[in-house]
Every structure is written in C-alpha cells, then in structure tokens.
Amino acid sequence: MSKLYIANPKFIFINGEIKINLAIVFNKTIIDIGDFTELKNRYLNCEIVELRENTILMPGFINSHIHLEYSHIIGEYKYGSYISWLQTVFNSFKNLNINIDLNIVKKTLNNLLYSGTTTIGVISSRGIDLELLAESPIRKIVFNEIIGSQQNSIEWATRDLYSRINKSEALKSEKFIPAIAIHSPFSVRPELQNLAIEIAKSNNYLISTHFLESREEREWLDYETGKLKEFYISNYGKAEKFKNSLEFLEQFKELNTIFVHGSYLTEKELSIFNGKNWHIVHSPVSNRVLDGKTLDINLLKKYNLNWLLATDGLSSNFSVSQLDEMRSAIFTHFNQNIHVFAKNLILASTIFPAKALALNNGEIAIGKDSDIIFIEIDKTIQIDGILMHIILRNYMPYLTFILGSKVIIN
C-alpha cells in the first residue's frame, strides 16, 4: 500500500473556488478532505507534508496537446503564416528527424514538471520519444500520429504505425496510455484515416487530430484552392483533396476525439459537436505565430462547448509552461473579464482536459487521483485575486505529487 499523507495548505482550489481551512489526506487517490485536526486524529498513520507558510494546493496542470520530438528546434522555422511554416518543415524534415536530441526532449519534459504540468497529451510522430516518455514520472496520453498524403506512402505509414502502437502497448502503464492521431484532413489519405479510425475503435483509443488551424486549410477544404494547393503542387506535383470538413468530422462521430486548434470552425460545424464526446484544444501562442487568428471562445459558449488549453510544441511556441500559455491567453482574449477568465484558464488546464482525456484527475475531490501541486504565493494577495496573480506572476510549484508519489526531477 502506498504511503498515506496529510497536507494542510492555507488555500485550496476546490470545486472551482478557493477555500481556506481545509486539509486533505491522500495516497494514490484523495482519501478525505476536511479540518486538519479532525483528519489527523482520524488517520493516525499519516505523514504530514511540510508546507511553506502561504501555500495553495491545486490540481496539477494538464497540457492536452504537445509535440516533444522536435523540442530541439530553435531557428529552422519561418513564422508569420501557416504555409511559410509548413514549407520550412518540408524543406528541413529529413534533418529534423536525424537531429532529434533525446537529451533536449528530457529537458523539455522536466520543464513541464517544473512548471506544474502533471499530465500531457503528447503527439508522437516518429516513436523516437516513446521509451523516454515511459521513464518520465509525468502522466501521458501518447498519440501515435499517422501522416501520409501520397499514394506511395500508404504501405510504409501503415507498417510504421503498427510498429509504434505495438511498442506503445508494451510500454503501457498507469502513466503511459496509448492513443492515436490523424495529423490533419489534408495530410492523411482516406485509406490511412480509415486505418486510424478502425484502430481507435478496436482498441478503445482516444483519437486526436489537427483541424481547421489555418485559413489555407479552410480554403482548401471548402473550395480546393489557395496556398495549400500551391504547396502540394510545388512539392509533390499534384494536390488531392480527400474530404471536406463535414465529411472529415463524420468519421469521428462514435469516438472520443480531441480536435486541435479549430480557429476556423463555423457555426454549422460547431453545431455538430453537440451531444458527442468531442473536445477542442486551444493554443493561442501557436495560433498567433502560425496564422494570426485565434479561437472564438465566445462562439463556443453559444454551443455550450468547453475548450482545453495547451501549449502545442516548441516548433510553434517559446515555452511548454502551462502558466506561460495562460498568460498569453489573457493578453490574446483581452475582451474577457480578467478574474473570470483566470479561473476559466485554470479549469481549461485541469478538470476540462481530465474529462476529455478520460482521466481520474484534474480536481481536488475525494476519489480523484492525487496529481497535485503546491504553490507558495505572496502574503499580500487577496483571496479573490489569487488565480490571476498565479498566472500573471508565474508562481510555479515547489512540490508536486503524481498518483500520490512525490515527483523527483532528474
């Protein structure tokens, strides 16, 4: 049986609110919540967690969409438009794969843990990072991604995907959950899309896809024109449209699906989300540097859709810190009430992605997994401003537990 702990922070973020005078007893899961003295008398074998004076206890952050294999990228990419970025990916793809540095991937994983992230939804395109992911104490949903727009890529892409899935299944654990991803509607042939869908259904996998990230993708799916068409003709000699947006959505109707970005979703498309186990990931920094258009979160409210906040990868971001992404979101969505929005950002980084990823974490509640962080804040901060100040002042945790085990970052 795992060690039983009791923690008595000054503040606790619980049920979407900050409370005082509450302690928790936990091991792998949260056992009890209540008055510290009463809990200490009830659970006599608890180890008291030593906390700093002005500590808030929160659920660990969940970064639901990140690429780690290309964490070594610094200057190869050209920003300002999706197509200019995509062209630099195409031009340097061979060298990007050769130069993948697992030491930098490990450093990036550690940076995630340092900044309070306890769970990631990670896209693995090459499978090079799988063993390293398995070794890390961070929890991960590992989306083995399939990509292949050309007819001659089908055989290789199929063989490669099965190889990575078999490897992921061998590494499967409480902290390593295999999943699958279709890169995008325009970069994956129907045969490979169908393969990924069938694998997801037969294995009960969560599935992820980039969707409507750019105006070029919107134009291509709607009209078969524009710069994405020019990109494919220039680089492959031909451009093939596989599905329009509604046809692409249709194939996910029975699946728990993560749609990444969605900056160009229409109301007609959003109306299809109702009643389905579909979720939208928002990455404001990546949207800014690659396209310039951000997700219309007010439009999502109209359809009662929650969104998840994620950093994407370092190929389109300066940081993998969830707090940095929250801060960027505050300045992106400047028409939102800052205090309400700060709370929404925390929810989009905890309970909402936990539900989307079908995990038992993301909140402080009895029976939930003990993926928790402890943050020391300044004594002068008023209780109604704590969440906003944590984001704006970049207060990072000094203590983290994942599944009730204290995280030691190597």
C-alpha positions as CSV (number, residue, x, y, z in Angstrom):
1,M,0.0,0.0,0.0
2,S,1.3,3.5,-0.9
3,K,2.2,6.0,1.8
4,L,-0.6,8.0,3.4
5,Y,-0.1,11.8,3.5
6,I,-1.9,14.7,5.1
7,A,-1.4,18.2,3.8
8,N,-2.8,21.4,5.4
9,P,-2.3,24.3,3.0
10,K,-3.6,27.8,3.7
11,F,-5.6,27.7,0.5
12,I,-7.1,25.0,-1.7
13,F,-8.6,25.3,-5.2
14,I,-11.7,23.0,-4.9
15,N,-15.0,22.9,-6.8
16,G,-13.8,25.8,-8.9
17,E,-13.3,28.1,-5.9
18,I,-10.5,28.9,-3.4
19,K,-11.3,27.8,0.1
20,I,-9.4,28.1,3.4
21,N,-9.2,25.8,6.5
22,L,-9.3,22.6,4.5
23,A,-6.7,19.8,4.6
24,I,-6.5,16.6,2.5
25,V,-5.5,13.1,3.2
26,F,-4.1,11.2,0.2
27,N,-2.1,8.4,-1.1
28,K,-2.6,7.3,-4.7
29,T,-6.0,8.9,-4.6
30,I,-7.5,11.7,-2.4
31,I,-8.9,9.8,0.6
32,D,-10.5,12.6,2.6
33,I,-10.9,16.4,2.8
34,G,-11.8,18.4,5.9
35,D,-10.5,20.0,9.1
36,F,-6.8,19.3,9.7
37,T,-7.1,18.4,13.4
38,E,-10.0,16.1,12.8
39,L,-8.3,14.4,9.9
40,K,-5.1,14.0,11.8
41,N,-6.9,12.3,14.7
42,R,-8.8,10.0,12.2
43,Y,-5.8,9.0,10.2
44,L,-3.1,8.3,12.7
45,N,-0.6,6.8,10.4
46,C,-0.4,9.8,8.1
47,E,2.9,11.5,7.2
48,I,2.5,15.3,7.4
49,V,3.6,17.1,4.3
50,E,5.8,20.0,5.2
51,L,4.4,23.1,3.5
52,R,5.5,26.7,3.2
53,E,3.5,29.4,5.0
54,N,1.4,30.8,2.2
55,T,0.7,27.8,0.1
56,I,-2.2,27.0,-2.2
57,L,-3.0,23.4,-3.2
58,M,-4.2,22.9,-6.7
59,P,-4.7,20.0,-9.2
60,G,-1.7,19.5,-11.4
61,F,-2.0,21.1,-14.9
62,I,-2.9,19.1,-17.9
63,N,-1.3,20.0,-21.2
64,S,-3.6,18.2,-23.6
65,H,-1.6,18.8,-26.8
66,I,2.2,18.9,-27.2
67,H,4.9,17.7,-29.6
68,L,8.1,16.8,-27.9
69,E,10.2,15.1,-30.6
70,Y,11.1,18.5,-32.2
71,S,12.0,20.3,-28.9
72,H,15.5,20.9,-30.3
73,I,14.1,23.3,-32.9
74,I,15.3,26.9,-32.5
75,G,15.7,28.8,-35.8
76,E,14.7,26.4,-38.6
77,Y,11.0,27.5,-38.8
78,K,9.7,30.6,-40.5
79,Y,6.7,32.2,-38.8
80,G,4.1,34.6,-39.9
81,S,1.9,32.3,-41.9
82,Y,0.9,28.6,-41.8
83,I,2.3,27.9,-45.3
84,S,5.7,29.6,-44.7
85,W,6.0,27.4,-41.5
86,L,4.8,24.3,-43.3
87,Q,7.3,24.9,-46.1
88,T,10.2,25.1,-43.7
89,V,9.0,21.8,-42.1
90,F,9.0,20.2,-45.5
91,N,12.4,21.6,-46.6
92,S,14.2,20.5,-43.4
93,F,12.2,17.4,-42.5
94,K,15.0,14.9,-43.1
95,N,17.5,16.8,-41.0
96,L,14.8,17.5,-38.3
97,N,14.4,13.7,-37.8
98,I,18.1,13.0,-37.9
99,N,18.8,15.7,-35.3
100,I,16.2,14.7,-32.7
101,D,18.0,15.0,-29.4
102,L,16.6,12.9,-26.6
103,N,18.5,14.9,-24.0
104,I,16.6,18.0,-25.1
105,V,13.3,16.0,-25.1
106,K,14.1,15.0,-21.5
107,K,14.9,18.6,-20.6
108,T,11.5,19.7,-22.0
109,L,9.7,17.0,-20.0
110,N,11.5,18.3,-16.9
111,N,10.4,21.9,-17.8
112,L,6.8,20.6,-17.9
113,L,7.1,19.1,-14.5
114,Y,8.9,22.2,-13.0
115,S,6.0,24.4,-14.2
116,G,3.3,22.4,-12.7
117,T,2.2,20.1,-15.5
118,T,1.5,16.6,-14.3
119,T,-0.3,15.1,-17.4
120,I,0.4,15.6,-21.1
121,G,-1.4,14.6,-24.3
122,V,1.7,14.1,-26.4
123,I,1.9,13.6,-30.2
124,S,4.5,11.1,-31.2
125,S,5.2,11.2,-34.9
126,R,8.3,9.1,-35.1
127,G,8.1,7.0,-32.0
128,I,11.6,8.1,-31.0
129,D,10.4,9.5,-27.7
130,L,8.4,6.5,-26.5
131,E,11.0,5.0,-24.1
132,L,11.9,8.4,-22.7
133,L,8.2,9.1,-22.1
134,A,7.7,5.8,-20.3
135,E,10.6,6.6,-18.0
136,S,9.3,10.1,-17.0
137,P,7.2,10.4,-13.9
138,I,4.7,12.6,-15.8
139,R,1.4,11.0,-16.9
140,K,0.9,10.9,-20.6
141,I,-1.6,10.0,-23.2
142,V,0.6,9.1,-26.2
143,F,-1.0,9.8,-29.5
144,N,0.8,7.8,-32.2
145,E,0.3,10.0,-35.2
146,I,-0.2,8.9,-38.8
147,I,0.6,11.1,-41.7
148,G,0.8,10.4,-45.4
149,S,-0.7,12.4,-48.3
150,Q,0.8,10.4,-51.2
151,Q,-0.3,7.1,-52.6
152,N,3.2,5.7,-52.3
153,S,3.3,6.4,-48.5
154,I,0.4,4.1,-47.6
155,E,2.4,0.9,-47.1
156,W,5.2,2.5,-45.2
157,A,2.9,4.6,-43.0
158,T,0.8,1.5,-42.2
159,R,3.7,-0.6,-41.2
160,D,5.3,2.2,-39.2
161,L,2.1,3.0,-37.3
162,Y,1.6,-0.6,-36.2
163,S,5.2,-0.8,-35.1
164,R,4.7,2.3,-32.9
165,I,1.4,1.0,-31.5
166,N,2.9,-2.3,-30.6
167,K,5.8,-0.5,-28.9
168,S,3.4,1.7,-27.0
169,E,1.3,-1.2,-25.9
170,A,4.4,-2.9,-24.5
171,L,5.1,0.3,-22.5
172,K,1.5,0.8,-21.3
173,S,1.0,1.6,-17.6
174,E,-1.0,3.8,-15.3
175,K,1.2,6.7,-16.5
176,F,1.5,5.7,-20.2
177,I,-1.8,5.3,-22.1
178,P,-1.5,4.6,-25.9
179,A,-3.8,6.6,-28.2
180,I,-3.8,7.5,-31.9
181,A,-3.8,10.7,-34.0
182,I,-4.6,11.6,-37.6
183,H,-2.4,14.6,-38.5
184,S,-5.0,16.6,-40.4
185,P,-7.7,16.3,-43.1
186,F,-5.3,17.4,-45.9
187,S,-2.2,15.4,-44.9
188,V,-3.6,11.9,-44.4
189,R,-5.0,9.8,-47.2
190,P,-8.5,8.3,-46.7
191,E,-7.0,4.8,-46.5
192,L,-4.8,5.9,-43.6
193,Q,-7.6,7.8,-42.0
194,N,-9.8,4.7,-42.1
195,L,-7.0,2.6,-40.6
196,A,-6.6,5.0,-37.7
197,I,-10.3,5.1,-37.1
198,E,-10.6,1.3,-37.0
199,I,-7.6,1.1,-34.7
200,A,-9.2,3.6,-32.3
201,K,-12.5,1.7,-32.3
202,S,-11.0,-1.7,-31.8
203,N,-8.6,-0.6,-29.0
204,N,-11.0,1.9,-27.4
205,Y,-8.3,4.6,-28.1
206,L,-8.7,8.3,-27.7
207,I,-8.0,10.0,-31.0
208,S,-6.7,13.4,-31.8
209,T,-6.4,15.5,-35.0
210,H,-5.3,19.0,-36.0
211,F,-8.4,20.6,-37.6
212,L,-9.0,23.9,-39.2
213,E,-5.9,25.5,-37.9
214,S,-5.3,28.0,-40.8
215,R,-7.2,30.0,-43.4
216,E,-5.3,28.0,-46.0
217,E,-6.8,24.7,-44.7
218,R,-10.3,26.4,-44.6
219,E,-9.9,27.5,-48.2
220,W,-8.7,24.1,-49.4
221,L,-11.4,22.1,-47.7
222,D,-14.2,24.5,-48.9
223,Y,-13.0,25.4,-52.4
224,E,-9.9,23.3,-53.3
225,T,-8.0,26.5,-54.0
226,G,-5.3,28.6,-52.4
227,K,-1.8,28.3,-51.0
228,L,-2.2,24.8,-49.6
229,K,-3.0,23.6,-53.1
230,E,0.1,25.5,-54.4
231,F,2.2,23.9,-51.6
232,Y,1.2,20.4,-52.7
233,I,1.7,21.0,-56.4
234,S,5.1,22.7,-55.8
235,N,6.4,19.9,-53.6
236,Y,4.6,16.8,-54.9
237,G,3.5,17.7,-58.4
238,K,-0.2,17.3,-57.6
239,A,-2.8,18.3,-55.0
240,E,-5.6,15.9,-53.8
241,K,-8.5,16.9,-51.6
242,F,-9.6,13.8,-49.6
243,K,-12.6,15.1,-47.7
244,N,-14.4,18.3,-46.9
245,S,-14.7,19.4,-43.3
246,L,-18.1,17.8,-42.7
247,E,-17.1,14.5,-44.2
248,F,-13.9,14.6,-42.1
249,L,-16.0,15.2,-38.9
250,E,-18.4,12.5,-39.7
251,Q,-15.9,9.7,-39.3
252,F,-15.3,10.6,-35.6
253,K,-19.0,10.5,-34.6
254,E,-18.6,7.4,-32.4
255,L,-15.2,8.3,-30.9
256,N,-13.8,10.3,-28.0
257,T,-11.9,12.9,-30.1
258,I,-9.6,15.8,-29.5
259,F,-9.8,18.5,-32.2
260,V,-6.7,20.7,-32.0
261,H,-6.9,24.4,-32.8
262,G,-10.3,24.8,-34.6
263,S,-9.6,28.5,-35.2
264,Y,-11.7,28.4,-38.4
265,L,-14.6,26.3,-37.2
266,T,-18.0,27.6,-38.4
267,E,-21.3,27.6,-36.5
268,K,-22.5,24.7,-38.7
269,E,-19.5,22.6,-37.7
270,L,-19.8,23.6,-34.1
271,S,-23.4,22.6,-34.0
272,I,-22.3,19.0,-34.9
273,F,-20.2,18.9,-31.7
274,N,-23.4,18.9,-29.5
275,G,-24.0,15.5,-27.9
276,K,-20.7,14.0,-29.0
277,N,-17.6,13.2,-27.0
278,W,-15.6,15.8,-28.9
279,H,-13.3,18.4,-27.4
280,I,-11.5,21.5,-28.8
281,V,-7.9,22.3,-27.8
282,H,-6.9,26.0,-27.9
283,S,-3.2,27.0,-28.3
284,P,-3.1,30.8,-28.5
285,V,0.7,31.2,-28.9
286,S,0.9,28.7,-31.7
287,N,-2.2,30.3,-33.4
288,R,-0.5,33.7,-33.2
289,V,2.8,32.7,-34.7
290,L,1.5,30.4,-37.5
291,D,-1.7,32.2,-38.6
292,G,-2.8,35.1,-36.5
293,K,-6.4,34.0,-35.9
294,T,-7.4,32.8,-32.5
295,L,-10.2,30.5,-31.4
296,D,-13.5,32.3,-30.9
297,I,-14.3,31.2,-27.3
298,N,-17.4,33.3,-27.2
299,L,-18.8,31.3,-30.1
300,L,-18.0,28.1,-28.2
301,K,-20.1,29.4,-25.3
302,K,-23.1,29.7,-27.6
303,Y,-22.9,26.0,-28.2
304,N,-22.1,25.1,-24.6
305,L,-18.7,23.8,-25.5
306,N,-15.7,23.9,-23.2
307,W,-12.2,24.3,-24.6
308,L,-8.9,22.9,-23.4
309,L,-5.7,25.0,-23.1
310,A,-2.5,23.5,-24.4
311,T,1.0,24.8,-25.5
312,D,1.5,22.8,-28.7
313,G,5.2,22.1,-29.3
314,L,8.3,24.3,-29.3
315,S,8.2,24.4,-33.1
316,S,5.4,27.0,-32.7
317,N,5.9,28.2,-29.1
318,F,8.6,29.8,-26.9
319,S,7.6,27.7,-23.8
320,V,5.9,24.5,-22.7
321,S,4.8,26.0,-19.4
322,Q,1.0,25.9,-19.0
323,L,1.3,29.1,-16.9
324,D,3.0,30.9,-19.8
325,E,0.2,29.8,-22.1
326,M,-2.4,31.0,-19.7
327,R,-0.7,34.4,-19.5
328,S,-0.6,34.6,-23.3
329,A,-4.2,33.7,-23.4
330,I,-5.1,36.6,-21.1
331,F,-3.5,39.1,-23.4
332,T,-5.0,37.4,-26.5
333,H,-8.5,37.4,-25.3
334,F,-8.5,40.9,-23.9
335,N,-12.3,41.3,-24.1
336,Q,-12.7,38.8,-21.2
337,N,-13.2,39.7,-17.6
338,I,-9.7,39.0,-16.2
339,H,-10.7,37.4,-12.9
340,V,-13.4,35.2,-14.5
341,F,-11.0,34.3,-17.4
342,A,-8.2,33.4,-15.0
343,K,-10.5,30.8,-13.4
344,N,-11.6,29.6,-16.8
345,L,-7.9,29.1,-17.8
346,I,-7.3,27.1,-14.7
347,L,-10.3,24.9,-15.5
348,A,-9.2,24.6,-19.1
349,S,-5.9,23.3,-17.8
350,T,-7.3,20.9,-15.1
351,I,-10.8,19.5,-14.9
352,F,-11.9,20.0,-18.5
353,P,-8.9,18.2,-20.1
354,A,-9.1,15.5,-17.4
355,K,-12.7,14.7,-18.6
356,A,-11.7,15.0,-22.3
357,L,-8.8,12.6,-21.8
358,A,-10.9,10.2,-19.7
359,L,-8.6,10.6,-16.7
360,N,-9.5,10.5,-13.0
361,N,-7.6,13.6,-12.1
362,G,-7.8,17.4,-12.7
363,E,-9.6,18.3,-9.5
364,I,-9.3,18.1,-5.7
365,A,-12.1,15.7,-4.8
366,I,-12.4,12.5,-2.8
367,G,-11.6,9.6,-5.0
368,K,-9.7,11.6,-7.6
369,D,-6.1,10.6,-8.4
370,S,-3.6,12.6,-6.4
371,D,-2.0,14.6,-9.2
372,I,-1.5,17.7,-7.2
373,I,0.8,20.8,-6.9
374,F,1.7,23.1,-4.0
375,I,2.4,26.8,-4.9
376,E,3.7,29.5,-2.5
377,I,2.2,32.9,-3.2
378,D,2.8,36.3,-1.8
379,K,1.1,37.1,1.5
380,T,-0.3,40.4,0.2
381,I,-2.5,38.8,-2.4
382,Q,-6.2,38.9,-1.7
383,I,-8.1,35.6,-2.0
384,D,-10.2,36.8,-4.9
385,G,-7.1,37.7,-6.9
386,I,-5.0,34.5,-6.2
387,L,-5.7,32.7,-9.5
388,M,-5.0,35.8,-11.6
389,H,-1.7,36.5,-9.7
390,I,-0.6,32.9,-10.1
391,I,-0.9,33.3,-13.8
392,L,0.5,36.8,-14.2
393,R,3.3,36.5,-11.6
394,N,4.3,33.0,-12.9
395,Y,4.1,31.3,-9.4
396,M,5.4,27.8,-10.0
397,P,5.0,24.8,-7.7
398,Y,7.7,23.9,-5.2
399,L,6.2,20.5,-4.5
400,T,4.4,18.0,-6.9
401,F,2.7,14.6,-6.4
402,I,1.6,12.3,-9.3
403,L,-0.5,9.4,-8.3
404,G,0.4,10.1,-4.7
405,S,4.2,9.9,-5.3
406,K,6.4,12.8,-4.7
407,V,8.0,13.9,-8.0
408,I,11.8,14.0,-8.1
409,I,13.0,15.7,-11.2
410,N,16.3,14.3,-12.6
